């Protein structure tokens, strides 16, 4: 599949942005650079996630009150956060990986379908071969172990290693590890699934958006878009 110059530029911009973010997060965790910028980088993902949850609430009063409370608490604790930047990034990294591990892992419990199986079913409009169903369940388990393993290593390094060492793993190695996981899953998928059962990323994204726009019962998939490629 060929990419247009615009797509290449957007992809390059994303890579540069993520690399700059990781570098600034690392220097902030190591106690270098601007403390205010480090706190902003640390709270931005958490604040964005909480803000999105509040924004999607059907109660405007709750949304407004929650956002004001969040901003007020952030302003109140800002000086404390400036003195504990490394701890802030540790909580962010640990919490993100635990949340994603729970998101994937809980779908493996009980009689329901695994998360990636649900997404793959949306891509294939409900039709899945037994081979595809088995692969998507195993892929869900692999991503669960990946995120929980990241959380465990992060906690061990935080407790036993110098903070700069932990920061190298959490801030500088996160993107390469995630890329390696994507590549590994792609190679695994190419080995066990025929071409007609491996849709493109664009098809996956399109099917996921259409799935979320459709009204349905509470049991329908209504989770944030995970980083795994379900195809």
C-alpha positions in Angstrom: 0.0 0.0 0.0 1.5 3.3 -1.1 1.2 6.4 1.1 0.6 10.0 -0.2 3.1 12.8 0.7 0.5 14.2 3.1 0.2 10.9 4.9 4.0 10.6 5.1 4.3 14.1 6.5 1.6 13.5 9.1 3.2 10.2 10.1 6.6 12.0 10.4 5.0 14.8 12.5 3.5 12.2 14.9 6.9 10.4 15.3 8.7 13.7 16.0 6.0 14.8 18.5 6.1 11.5 20.4 9.9 11.5 20.4 10.0 15.1 21.8 7.3 14.2 24.4 9.3 11.1 25.5 12.6 13.2 25.8 10.9 16.0 27.8 9.2 13.4 30.1 12.5 11.7 30.7 14.4 14.9 31.5 11.5 16.0 33.7 11.5 12.7 35.6 15.3 13.0 36.1 14.9 16.5 37.7 16.1 18.5 34.7 14.4 21.2 32.7 11.3 23.2 33.6 9.3 21.8 36.5 6.1 23.4 35.2 6.5 21.8 31.8 7.2 18.4 33.3 4.0 18.6 35.5 2.0 19.7 32.4 3.3 16.7 30.5 2.6 14.4 33.4 -1.0 15.5 34.0 -2.0 16.1 30.4 -2.9 12.4 29.5 -4.7 11.9 32.9 -6.5 15.2 32.6 -7.5 14.4 29.0 -8.9 11.0 29.9 -10.9 12.3 32.8 -12.1 15.3 30.8 -13.3 13.0 28.0 -15.2 10.8 30.4 -16.9 13.9 32.0 -17.6 15.4 28.5 -19.4 12.2 27.5 -21.6 12.4 30.5 -25.3 13.0 29.8 -25.6 15.4 32.8 -24.2 18.9 31.9 -24.2 19.9 35.6 -22.0 16.9 36.4 -19.7 17.6 33.5 -19.2 21.3 34.5 -18.8 20.5 38.2 -16.3 17.8 37.5 -14.2 19.9 35.1 -14.1 22.8 37.5 -13.2 20.5 40.4 -10.4 18.9 38.3 -9.0 22.3 37.4 -9.2 23.6 40.9 -7.5 20.5 42.3 -4.8 20.8 39.8 -4.2 24.5 40.6 -4.2 23.7 44.4 -1.7 20.8 44.1 0.5 22.2 41.4 3.4 23.2 43.8 3.3 19.7 45.3 3.4 18.2 41.9 6.4 20.3 40.9 8.3 18.7 43.8 7.3 15.2 42.9 7.6 15.0 39.1 9.1 11.6 39.0 6.4 10.1 41.2 3.8 11.8 38.9 5.2 10.1 35.8 5.5 6.8 37.7 1.8 6.9 38.6 0.9 7.8 35.0 3.0 5.0 33.5 1.8 2.4 36.0 -1.8 3.4 35.9 -1.9 3.5 32.1 -0.5 0.0 31.7 -2.7 -1.4 34.5 -5.8 0.1 32.9 -5.0 -1.2 29.5 -4.1 -4.6 30.9 -7.5 -4.7 32.7 -9.3 -3.5 29.5 -7.9 -6.4 27.5 -7.8 -9.0 30.3 -11.3 -8.6 31.7 -12.7 -9.5 28.2 -11.0 -12.9 28.6 -13.0 -13.7 31.7 -16.4 -15.4 31.6 -18.3 -16.6 28.5 -18.0 -13.4 26.5 -15.7 -12.8 23.5 -12.2 -11.4 23.9 -11.8 -7.7 23.1 -9.9 -8.1 19.8 -12.4 -10.8 18.8 -15.2 -8.3 19.2 -13.3 -5.7 17.1 -12.5 -8.3 14.5 -16.1 -9.3 14.3 -17.0 -5.7 13.6 -14.5 -5.6 10.8 -15.8 -8.8 9.2 -19.4 -7.9 9.8 -20.0 -10.8 12.3 -18.3 -13.6 10.2 -15.3 -15.1 11.9 -13.6 -18.4 11.2 -12.6 -20.6 14.1 -8.9 -19.9 13.2 -9.6 -16.1 13.3 -11.5 -16.4 16.6 -8.6 -18.4 18.2 -6.0 -16.0 16.9 -7.9 -12.9 18.2 -8.3 -14.5 21.6 -4.6 -15.3 21.8 -3.7 -11.8 20.7 -5.9 -10.3 23.4 -4.0 -12.5 26.0 -0.7 -11.4 24.5 -1.6 -7.7 24.8 -2.9 -8.3 28.4 0.5 -9.8 29.4 2.4 -7.1 27.6 0.7 -4.3 29.5 0.8 -6.1 32.9 4.4 -7.0 32.3 5.2 -3.3 31.6 3.5 -2.4 34.9 5.4 -5.0 36.8 8.8 -4.0 35.4 8.0 -0.3 36.0 7.1 -1.0 39.7 10.3 -3.1 40.2 12.6 -0.5 38.7 10.9 2.3 40.6 11.5 0.5 43.9 14.9 -0.9 43.3 16.7 1.2 40.6 17.7 4.9 40.5 14.9 7.0 39.1 16.9 7.9 35.9 17.1 4.2 35.1 13.3 3.8 35.7 12.7 6.8 33.4 14.7 5.3 30.6 12.4 2.3 30.6 9.2 4.1 31.2 9.7 7.2 29.0 12.3 6.3 26.4 11.6 2.6 25.9 7.8 2.6 25.9 7.4 3.6 22.2 10.1 1.1 21.0 8.5 -1.7 23.0 5.1 -0.9 21.7 6.4 -0.9 18.1 8.1 -4.2 18.7 4.9 -5.6 20.0 3.0 -4.4 16.9 5.7 -5.9 14.6 5.6 -9.2 16.5 1.8 -9.4 16.3 2.0 -8.5 12.6 4.5 -11.3 11.9 2.4 -13.8 14.0 -0.8 -12.7 12.2 0.8 -13.2 8.8 1.9 -16.7 9.8 -1.3 -18.0 11.1 -4.0 -16.2 9.0 -4.6 -16.2 5.3 -4.5 -12.8 3.4 -8.3 -12.6 3.2 -8.6 -12.6 7.0 -6.0 -9.8 7.5 -7.8 -6.5 6.7 -5.9 -3.2 6.6 -5.6 -0.8 9.5 -7.8 1.6 7.6 -10.6 -1.0 7.4 -10.2 -1.8 11.1 -10.4 1.9 12.1 -13.5 2.4 9.8 -15.3 -0.6 11.2 -14.5 0.5 14.8 -15.9 4.0 14.2 -19.1 2.6 12.6 -19.5 0.1 15.5 -19.3 2.9 18.1 -21.8 5.0 16.2 -24.5 2.3 16.2 -26.8 2.4 19.2 -27.0 -0.9 21.0 -27.5 -2.6 24.4 -25.2 -2.0 27.3 -23.3 -5.2 26.4 -22.0 -3.7 23.2 -18.4 -2.7 23.0 -18.0 0.8 24.2 -14.4 1.0 25.2 -11.6 3.4 24.3 -9.7 2.5 21.1 -6.9 0.2 22.2 -3.5 0.3 20.6 -3.7 -3.3 19.4 -4.4 -4.0 15.7 -7.3 -6.4 15.8 -7.0 -7.5 12.2 
